[in-house]
Amino acid sequence: MGGTMDGTKQQRRGNTRQRIQDVALELFAEQGYEKTSLREIAERLDVTKAALYYHFKTKEEIIVSLFEDLTRPLEELYEWGRELPHTLENKQEIIRRYSDALAGAEPLFRFMQENQATVRELRIGDTFKDRLRGFRDILIDPQAPLVEQVRCVSALFTLHAGMFVMVDLEDDLEKRRGAVLEVAMDLVTQAHQHTHGKP
């Protein structure tokens, strides 16, 4: 996880608000959300609690802000994708971009996976479920048989599972992402072809 966090930090601008988010996420991953205090976050950052309060009053505010920031590419992808016709090329491009967006938010999704009860309490779980349903709707052909609809939804879950379930099977992140993306693409392609016939 350390490498992923470092990579994420390099991609994100080095301002104080984002430093707080990154350090908080590291501490939440190390010792759990409930066991981490704002004081510990301030100490790790080597700032006063007052400086931390200037940006965030609670741990919940930190997590919600992280969720909003790191899932923004998914929001933008959803807005773009929902205007597109249900062509195979569009579905494949949505899956490709979804994979990229997940990679950028991997530390957040790892936190969500490992702290599911907390996520439910913070309401970001419901927000994320709603967004998943939105992606389901833009990937599924309304007239598709149920089994093909399941294939499309399974493509999304395959991308998520690849971040967690496959970690101990393949250390090379890019190799793992490539394999997971290939399977997700196959599922969407099969669903489209079985619904519309082979191209």
C-alpha positions as CSV (number, residue, x, y, z in Angstrom):
1,M,0.0,0.0,0.0
2,G,2.9,2.3,0.7
3,G,3.9,2.5,-3.0
4,T,0.3,3.3,-4.0
5,M,0.0,6.0,-1.5
6,D,3.3,7.5,-2.6
7,G,2.2,7.4,-6.2
8,T,-1.0,9.1,-5.4
9,K,0.7,11.8,-3.4
10,Q,3.0,12.6,-6.4
11,Q,0.0,13.0,-8.6
12,R,-1.9,15.3,-6.2
13,R,-0.7,18.8,-5.7
14,G,1.3,19.4,-2.5
15,N,-1.0,21.9,-0.8
16,T,-1.9,21.6,2.9
17,R,-5.5,20.4,2.4
18,Q,-4.3,17.5,0.2
19,R,-1.4,16.7,2.6
20,I,-4.0,16.4,5.4
21,Q,-6.1,14.1,3.3
22,D,-3.2,11.9,2.3
23,V,-1.8,11.6,5.9
24,A,-5.3,11.0,7.3
25,L,-5.8,8.2,4.8
26,E,-2.5,6.6,5.7
27,L,-3.3,6.7,9.4
28,F,-6.8,5.3,8.7
29,A,-5.3,2.5,6.8
30,E,-2.6,1.8,9.4
31,Q,-4.8,1.8,12.6
32,G,-8.4,2.1,11.5
33,Y,-10.7,5.1,11.1
34,E,-12.2,4.8,14.6
35,K,-8.8,4.6,16.4
36,T,-7.3,7.6,14.6
37,S,-7.7,11.0,16.2
38,L,-7.4,14.5,14.7
39,R,-4.6,15.1,17.1
40,E,-2.6,12.1,15.6
41,I,-3.2,13.5,12.1
42,A,-1.9,16.9,13.2
43,E,1.2,15.3,14.8
44,R,2.0,13.2,11.8
45,L,1.8,16.4,9.7
46,D,3.8,18.3,12.3
47,V,1.1,21.1,12.5
48,T,-1.0,22.3,15.3
49,K,-4.6,21.1,15.8
50,A,-5.7,24.7,15.1
51,A,-4.0,24.6,11.7
52,L,-5.8,21.3,11.0
53,Y,-9.1,22.7,12.1
54,Y,-8.7,25.6,9.6
55,H,-9.2,23.0,6.8
56,F,-11.2,20.2,8.5
57,K,-13.2,20.2,11.8
58,T,-13.8,16.4,11.9
59,K,-12.5,13.1,10.5
60,E,-15.8,12.8,8.6
61,E,-15.1,16.0,6.7
62,I,-11.7,14.7,5.7
63,I,-13.1,11.4,4.3
64,V,-16.0,13.1,2.6
65,S,-13.6,15.6,0.9
66,L,-11.3,12.8,-0.2
67,F,-14.3,10.9,-1.6
68,E,-15.4,14.0,-3.5
69,D,-11.9,14.8,-4.8
70,L,-10.8,11.3,-5.8
71,T,-14.1,10.2,-7.3
72,R,-14.4,13.4,-9.4
73,P,-13.0,11.6,-12.5
74,L,-15.8,9.0,-12.1
75,E,-18.4,11.7,-11.9
76,E,-17.0,13.3,-15.0
77,L,-17.0,10.0,-16.8
78,Y,-20.6,9.3,-15.8
79,E,-21.7,12.7,-17.1
80,W,-19.9,12.0,-20.4
81,G,-21.0,8.4,-20.7
82,R,-24.7,8.8,-20.0
83,E,-25.1,11.0,-23.2
84,L,-23.6,8.3,-25.4
85,P,-25.5,5.7,-27.5
86,H,-25.1,2.0,-26.4
87,T,-22.5,1.1,-29.0
88,L,-19.8,-1.5,-28.2
89,E,-17.0,1.1,-28.7
90,N,-18.6,3.5,-26.2
91,K,-19.0,0.8,-23.6
92,Q,-15.4,-0.3,-24.1
93,E,-14.2,3.3,-23.7
94,I,-16.3,3.7,-20.6
95,I,-14.7,0.6,-19.1
96,R,-11.2,1.7,-20.0
97,R,-11.7,5.1,-18.5
98,Y,-13.4,3.6,-15.4
99,S,-10.3,1.5,-14.9
100,D,-8.1,4.6,-15.1
101,A,-10.3,6.5,-12.7
102,L,-10.2,3.6,-10.1
103,A,-6.5,3.5,-10.3
104,G,-6.2,7.1,-9.3
105,A,-8.5,6.6,-6.3
106,E,-7.2,3.2,-5.2
107,P,-6.2,4.3,-1.7
108,L,-9.7,5.6,-1.1
109,F,-11.4,2.5,-2.4
110,R,-9.0,0.4,-0.3
111,F,-10.2,2.4,2.8
112,M,-13.8,1.9,1.8
113,Q,-13.3,-1.9,1.4
114,E,-11.6,-2.2,4.8
115,N,-13.9,0.1,6.7
116,Q,-17.3,-0.8,5.3
117,A,-19.3,-0.1,8.5
118,T,-17.7,3.4,8.8
119,V,-18.4,4.1,5.1
120,R,-22.1,3.2,5.7
121,E,-22.3,5.5,8.6
122,L,-20.7,8.4,6.7
123,R,-23.2,8.2,3.8
124,I,-20.4,8.0,1.2
125,G,-21.4,4.4,0.8
126,D,-24.9,5.3,-0.5
127,T,-23.4,7.9,-2.8
128,F,-21.1,5.4,-4.3
129,K,-23.9,2.8,-4.7
130,D,-26.0,5.4,-6.5
131,R,-23.0,6.1,-8.8
132,L,-22.5,2.4,-9.5
133,R,-26.2,2.0,-10.4
134,G,-25.7,5.0,-12.8
135,F,-22.8,3.2,-14.5
136,R,-24.8,0.0,-14.7
137,D,-27.6,1.9,-16.5
138,I,-25.2,3.4,-19.1
139,L,-23.6,0.0,-19.8
140,I,-26.7,-2.1,-20.0
141,D,-28.9,-2.2,-23.1
142,P,-32.5,-1.9,-21.8
143,Q,-33.6,-4.7,-24.2
144,A,-30.7,-7.0,-23.3
145,P,-31.5,-10.4,-21.7
146,L,-30.9,-10.6,-18.0
147,V,-27.8,-12.7,-18.4
148,E,-26.2,-10.0,-20.6
149,Q,-27.2,-7.3,-18.1
150,V,-25.4,-9.3,-15.4
151,R,-22.3,-9.5,-17.6
152,C,-22.2,-5.7,-17.9
153,V,-22.6,-5.2,-14.2
154,S,-19.9,-7.9,-13.6
155,A,-17.5,-5.9,-15.7
156,L,-17.7,-3.1,-13.2
157,F,-17.3,-5.4,-10.2
158,T,-14.3,-7.1,-11.9
159,L,-12.5,-3.8,-12.0
160,H,-13.1,-3.2,-8.3
161,A,-12.2,-6.8,-7.3
162,G,-8.9,-6.4,-9.2
163,M,-7.8,-3.8,-6.7
164,F,-8.3,-6.1,-3.7
165,V,-8.8,-9.7,-4.5
166,M,-5.9,-10.1,-6.9
167,V,-3.3,-8.3,-4.8
168,D,-1.8,-11.5,-3.5
169,L,-1.8,-13.2,-6.9
170,E,0.2,-10.6,-8.8
171,D,2.6,-8.0,-7.4
172,D,3.0,-6.1,-10.7
173,L,0.3,-3.4,-10.5
174,E,0.2,-2.7,-14.2
175,K,0.2,-6.4,-15.1
176,R,-2.7,-6.9,-12.7
177,R,-4.6,-3.9,-14.0
178,G,-4.1,-5.1,-17.6
179,A,-5.4,-8.6,-16.9
180,V,-8.5,-7.2,-14.9
181,L,-9.2,-4.7,-17.7
182,E,-9.1,-7.5,-20.3
183,V,-11.6,-9.6,-18.4
184,A,-13.9,-6.6,-17.9
185,M,-13.7,-5.7,-21.6
186,D,-14.5,-9.4,-22.5
187,L,-17.6,-9.3,-20.4
188,V,-18.9,-6.1,-21.9
189,T,-18.1,-7.3,-25.5
190,Q,-19.8,-10.6,-24.9
191,A,-22.9,-8.9,-23.5
192,H,-23.1,-6.6,-26.4
193,Q,-22.5,-9.3,-29.0
194,H,-25.0,-11.7,-27.5
195,T,-27.6,-8.9,-27.4
196,H,-27.0,-7.5,-30.9
197,G,-25.4,-10.4,-32.7
198,K,-21.7,-10.6,-33.8
199,P,-20.5,-7.5,-35.7
